[in-house]
């Protein structure tokens, strides 16, 4: 019976290892599914670690990679700072889901304006184009089909409060809002 006890102990240990591995796989798959359909969204994370290649953001249950190429030049947040980032890609890896985020993507400014301007979130105002020189300047072109609404004024907000909130999140990047026009020549004039 000592041999049976030993076999029973080994079988129980093997069973625990297999179950533990399976639980990790299911949890990893659940995390992947949670973020896979969020590409193009904004997440808020806490900076965990920074090195020459990337910064790690803690999103709560997972970590996100902010590669050096996706970071704003001269923006140096400290460990523990909160930062918003744009989800560029969610990949499956053997170690679990890898979430790649950006602070330079033009989609970030679009999403920040959606958070600050209810008319954009509701679809009354549309952001037709966005361009950035990260860390320096950004421009968005806005349009509305409702003649009663001034799309530029709505995005600027009372005393510039809405555009200032977006600018503050982008480390005081200058943000210009221009009126969209379907005529390219007029759009260029508006952008100047």
VEXPAPA-546751 format. One line per field, with one value per residue (C-alpha): z negated, x negated, y. Coordinates in pm, 1 decimal. Layout:
residues N
z <- (Z ...)
x <- (X ...)
y <- (Y ...)
END
This chain:
residues 192
z <- (0.0 -37.7 339.2 393.1 163.6 359.8 691.9 551.0 436.8 778.2 956.3 731.9 789.5 1167.2 1160.6 969.9 1218.3 1519.9 1364.8 1269.2 1625.8 1770.0 1537.8 1651.8 2016.2 1964.1 1774.2 2047.1 2315.6 2120.2 2093.4 2465.7 2549.6 2318.0 2502.7 2856.3 2956.5 2791.5 3056.7 3121.8 2765.6 2495.5 2176.4 1863.3 1702.8 1436.2 1549.9 1402.6 1572.4 1846.8 2038.5 2374.8 2570.9 2409.5 2114.3 1927.1 1829.3 1565.4 1681.3 1375.9 1475.9 1763.2 1868.8 2191.1 2390.7 2499.1 2748.0 2775.0 3132.1 2996.0 2722.4 2752.8 2778.7 2462.8 2266.8 1959.2 1715.6 1388.6 1251.5 1084.9 1308.7 1472.2 1849.1 2121.0 2431.7 2754.7 2809.9 3141.2 3135.7 2919.6 2989.6 2865.7 2725.0 2534.4 2220.2 2263.0 2442.6 2539.8 2565.0 2766.2 2701.3 2844.3 2727.2 3079.7 3285.9 3435.5 3305.4 2952.0 3011.2 3170.0 2869.3 2623.1 2795.0 2785.0 2407.3 2364.4 2620.7 2577.1 2923.4 3080.1 2869.9 2972.0 3341.4 3381.9 3460.9 3662.9 3659.3 4028.6 4006.8 3746.8 3778.6 3518.5 3473.8 3135.2 2854.3 3058.9 3242.6 3344.9 3581.3 3615.2 3878.8 3758.5 3931.3 3838.2 4035.0 3774.3 3881.7 3527.0 3388.6 3431.2 3441.2 3374.5 3082.9 2931.4 2941.9 2793.9 2509.8 2269.5 2238.5 2411.3 2137.1 2363.6 2589.3 2284.4 2118.3 2429.3 2450.9 2084.7 2141.0 2431.8 2210.0 2331.6 2701.4 2899.8 3051.9 3343.5 3445.9 3799.1 3993.3 4239.1 4601.0 4880.2 5114.7 5056.4 5139.6 4883.6 4626.6 4669.6 4627.0 4310.2 4175.8 4222.1)
x <- (0.0 -289.2 -334.2 38.8 18.5 -281.2 -98.8 209.7 2.6 -166.5 170.4 319.7 19.4 38.0 411.4 353.8 84.9 305.8 603.1 387.4 252.4 603.5 728.1 441.9 526.6 895.8 810.5 566.6 830.0 1087.3 847.1 775.7 1148.1 1207.1 955.4 963.1 1272.5 1147.8 891.1 942.1 1057.7 886.9 762.0 621.6 324.2 63.9 -296.4 -479.6 -819.2 -1000.0 -1313.7 -1471.2 -1235.2 -893.3 -682.3 -454.0 -107.9 91.5 454.4 574.1 600.0 349.7 48.6 15.2 -299.6 -366.8 -656.0 -909.6 -788.5 -436.1 -549.2 -542.1 -894.5 -1004.2 -701.5 -853.0 -585.1 -706.5 -642.5 -299.8 -153.1 184.1 191.6 450.3 349.8 508.5 530.0 357.1 343.5 424.2 213.8 225.8 -107.1 -215.0 -237.2 115.8 265.0 31.5 199.1 7.9 105.7 8.9 -14.6 -88.9 192.9 438.9 720.6 623.0 725.2 1053.0 1138.1 1039.9 1277.3 1552.5 1503.4 1510.0 1772.2 2112.3 2222.9 1946.5 2032.7 2398.6 2308.4 2440.9 2087.2 1845.1 1468.3 1392.6 1011.9 737.7 364.8 90.8 -265.3 -280.1 -398.5 -365.7 -36.3 282.6 561.6 908.5 1168.3 1529.0 1866.5 2233.1 2554.1 2750.6 2739.0 2824.4 2495.1 2153.4 1925.0 1605.1 1760.0 1901.4 1558.8 1386.3 1640.3 1708.4 1388.7 1200.3 1272.9 1327.2 1027.3 814.7 906.3 789.1 474.5 394.6 425.3 180.4 -75.4 31.1 11.0 167.3 500.7 659.8 1018.8 1124.0 1447.8 1460.9 1544.1 1594.4 1408.3 1035.6 932.1 1174.5 1064.4 701.6 808.9 1000.4 698.9 469.9)
y <- (0.0 250.1 220.7 290.6 593.4 723.9 673.0 842.9 1140.6 1169.7 1143.7 1413.9 1640.9 1588.9 1658.6 1987.2 2092.8 2016.3 2197.8 2494.5 2516.0 2492.3 2768.4 2994.8 2923.7 3004.2 3322.8 3427.0 3363.7 3564.8 3860.0 3837.6 3833.6 4130.4 4347.8 4199.5 4393.6 4715.3 4807.9 5177.5 5251.4 5453.5 5290.7 5449.5 5283.5 5340.5 5350.2 5051.5 5055.6 5244.4 5151.5 5233.6 5005.1 5044.5 5151.5 4912.5 5037.7 4851.9 4840.1 4651.0 4286.7 4310.1 4512.9 4710.1 4781.3 5137.7 5102.1 5383.9 5456.6 5519.0 5760.1 6136.7 6280.3 6462.3 6335.6 6170.4 6057.7 5912.0 5565.9 5562.8 5836.0 5776.4 5799.1 5751.8 5557.1 5435.4 5057.6 4989.9 4609.7 4309.3 3999.6 3641.5 3527.7 3215.5 3430.3 3565.4 3864.4 4145.2 4484.6 4744.7 5106.1 5443.9 5803.6 5935.5 5781.6 6035.6 5815.0 5918.1 6276.9 6166.0 5949.2 6221.6 6463.6 6199.7 6184.0 6562.8 6668.1 6499.2 6616.0 6406.2 6100.5 6138.8 6171.7 6527.7 6647.2 6434.5 6445.8 6406.2 6421.8 6439.8 6497.2 6527.4 6626.5 6450.2 6672.3 6987.8 7035.0 6859.2 6957.7 6815.3 6897.6 6884.5 6890.2 6879.9 6841.1 7039.8 7406.2 7518.9 7388.6 7546.7 7240.1 7435.9 7625.3 7306.2 7141.1 7445.5 7473.2 7758.2 7962.0 7680.8 7427.5 7125.5 7178.5 7264.2 6933.4 6745.8 6958.3 6889.1 6512.5 6546.5 6724.2 7072.0 6987.7 7271.2 7161.8 7347.9 7282.8 7370.2 7349.0 7057.9 7132.9 6879.1 7115.3 7042.6 7399.4 7545.3 7285.6 7397.4 7760.0 7668.4 7476.1 7775.4)
END
